[in-house]
Amino acid sequence: MKYEIVIGLEVHCQLATESKIFASDTNQFGSEPNTNISVITLGHPGVLPKLNKKAVEYAIRMGLACGCEINRNNYFDRKNYFYPDLPKGYQVSQDKYPICKGGEIKIRLKDGKTFKERALELHHIHLEEDAGKSVHDGSDAFTLLDYNRAGTPLVEIVSEPCMRSPEEAGAYLTEIRKIVRYLGICDGNMEEGSMRADLNISIREEGTTEFGTKVEIKNMNSIRNLQHAAEYEYKRQVALLESGGKVIQETRMFDADKGQTYSMRVKETMNDYRYFPEPDLAPLRISDEWMNEIKSKMPALPSELFEKFTKEFGILEEHAVTITDSKEMADYYLEVCKLTQNYKAASNWLTSTIRGYLNENSLEITEFSLKPSQLVEIISLVDENKISSSAAAQKLFPLMLENPSVSALKLAESNNLIQESNTDTLQALINEVLAANEAKVREYKSGKKGLLGMFVGEVMKKSKGSADPKRTNELLMKALS
């Protein structure tokens, strides 16, 4: 019997506001434990929360980026459960009236030589506050509590159960990380916990439409682990059903070292949380003026830039995927394309030579020493046949990195990289080569056309590498004919 995997994701993104969602406490990662807290964060009696306007704006931006319907009338609810890292005994969230409804995330997976696009549906996006952090002693003798994270603003992005492979789930999470970074609302650092995902998995017989029993795997902290957890859980559930067992609805955790999931607790139902409206927060009305202001500040998103780069600029899809992977790389490429119309050469440089240099030196494009205008200088020298593309990448590029204040032309001239393309000069060199290799000339004329490369090589030697290969090739073929 064959089984189909059904995956849904709940992605939590910490919003990069200066303060928390309902208090003026600093919202900052890495501070000393329990230093970014107040009586509001700790839920002291008589204190009143106040909603952070910037957090609402960031949630709206995410909704617009995903094509969601923005709910103009917003309410908050209390989600009640007891856990030590939740100082108030409840979490302020949105239950029945999320700020964003519907929408989709577009992913691209490679299908042979091209990328196949698929839209993955969202159920909703809602605002809520984060809980604190429990730090467990290695011996399990005690647990320490850090409330710095309590009250940090979150958006929770809830998908429909629409993914059908671990690869789709990985691509979905990758795309969300790109979008929040482009929007500037979250840094997307999963290793720091500012973005994390809960993985919901069930299986069903292929061809059926009824969903199986869902298992939730909590707090996935990397895209690779998410895919590995999905693969393991699929095999576990298949083996369970095949052996006559039954999948139970539960919450599980993933052990990355062992590569397997393990049971944490039986899954709570919605009734266990006893949701009710938050009495200390007034309803929020989002006006047309505010919506229009937010829309006017929306940046170009990775999916839009992919279309622009492939259709308008005509670059390879693979290059467009690499360039749009980060907003900083896309911005650099756009600046280069303002100064040259050789968009393909610019994409080649960014995705090969420059990317290789950045990876080798563990640098980001924001730390790259050459400005877009300096890269355009190199591209222009190649376009004008003043320097070969191989010499530009292998010789001129390193020289530019060492001497960023010197122009590309001056460096090329001072290092004898300028190509000789003068017809008279090249013809004289060609005549010398052909006169010195009369036997090879006869062989060429008798049919050994492969000797052309040898003649080009000889001319290059005589010119000490300065001969324009393309022009040399043309003149040699004419002379040999």
ABEGO torsion letter per residue (X at the ends): XBBBBBBBBBBBBBBBBABBAABABBBBBGBBBGABBBAAAAGBBGBBBBBBAAAAAAAAAAAAAAGBBBBABBBBBBBBBBBAABAAGBBBBBAABBABBEEBBBBBBBBEABBBBBBBBBABBBBBBBBBBBBBBAAGABBBBBAAABGBBBBBBBBBBABABAAAAAAAAAAAAAAAAAAGABAGBAAAGABBBBBBBBBBBBGBABBBBBBBBBGBABAAAAAAAAAAAAAAAAAAAAAGBBBBBBBBBBBAAAGBBBBABBBBBAAAAGBBBBAABBBBBBBAAAAAAAAAABBBBAAAAAAAAAAAAGBBAAAAAAAAABAAAAAAAAAAAAABABAAAAAAAAABAAAAAAAAAGBBAAABABBAAAAAAAAAAAAAGABBAAAAAAAAAAAAAABAABBAAAAAAAAGABBBABAAAAAAAAAAAAAABAAAAAAAAAGBAAAAAAAAAAAAAAAGGABBAAAAAAAAAAAAX
